[in-house]
């Protein structure tokens, strides 16, 4: 069995695919923190 996990917040989104036999298959994080840092937060 494979599971798709999705997490969102106001400035980050993350996804992961976990497989019962292979463990963590893939994960990716998209963050706006570097964009906000240019303007002081």
Secondary structure, 3 states (H helix, E strand, C coil): CEEEEEEECCCEEEEEEEECCCEEEEEEEEECHHHHHCCCC
